[in-house]
Amino acid sequence: MLNRRQILAALGTTALASFAPSALFAAAAIKPDDTSALLVIDVQNCFLPGGSLAVKEGEQVVPVINRIAKTFSNVVMTQDWHTPGHVSFASVHSGKKPFETIDLPYGKQVLWPDHCVQGTDGAALSKDLAIPQAELIIRKGFHKDVDSYSAFLEADGKTTTGLAAYLKSRKIKRVFVAGLATDFCVAWTALDARKAGFEVYVVEDACRGIDTQGSLAKAWADMAKAGVKRIQSADIAASA
C-alpha cells in the first residue's frame, strides 16, 4: 500500500505533467542517430515574406532549421511543385477566392493563391537554407488535378511519393519534421509518417502556421491523437 509521501509524490508528478508535458518530455535531450531523419518541408520563396502565399514569420524557421540540421546525417527536403493552372489555385475556379473550399473527387480542397509554380523563383528553396548534406528533394503537387500537402502521399490518400520506401530502405525509424506550414504540409507529413510506422517528432519552433478557420489548433490536436510528439529545437542535442 502506498504511504502518504508516495501518494503526494504521485499527485505532484501528475499535476506537473498536466501543466508542463513538453518540459517533462524534453528533460533529456534527444540525440539524432543513423536511424533518424530530418524532413524539411516547403521552405520556399512563395511561403516566405514577399511570396504569393507568405506564412507569417516564415523566415524565422530558416536559422532554426539550419542549426538543428547539423545534428542529422539524414536530411530530406520537399518542394511544392505545381503546374500552371493547378486545381488547388483559386484563380482556376470561377467566382472563388483564396481560402474558400470546394469539393473535389478526393475530398475538401482549400483554394490557394497561385504559388510554387514549376520552374519559377517562387518555387525555389530559400537561398538562406544551409543544409549541404541533404540527400533528397521530394517534389510534390505536380499532378495538375490533385493537391499534395504530405511528403508521403498526395491528397487522394493513395498516390505515394516514394518517401516511405526510401526512408525504410535507409533503415530510418524516426523522423523529425520542420518547415512550412504547420497546419498543412507539416501536419499532413507528420500524420502520414505515423501511418507509415515511423516515430514522429514535430519541431514546433522550426515551423510556422497559416491558421485559417482554426486549422492550426486542429492540426496540433490531430497530430497529438496520432502519437506525434511536439518538441522544441532546444530538445535536440547539439552536434559535437
Secondary structure by P-SEA (a helix, b strand, c coil): cccaaaaaaaaaaaaaaaacaaaaaacbbbbbcccbbbbbccccccccccccccccccccaaaaaaaaaaaccbbbbbbbcccccccccccccccccccbbbbccccbbbbbcccccccccccccccccccccccbbbbccccccccccccccccccccccaaaaaaaaacccbbbbbccccccaaaaaaaaaaaaccbbbbbccccccccccaaaaaaaaaaaaabbbbbccccccccc
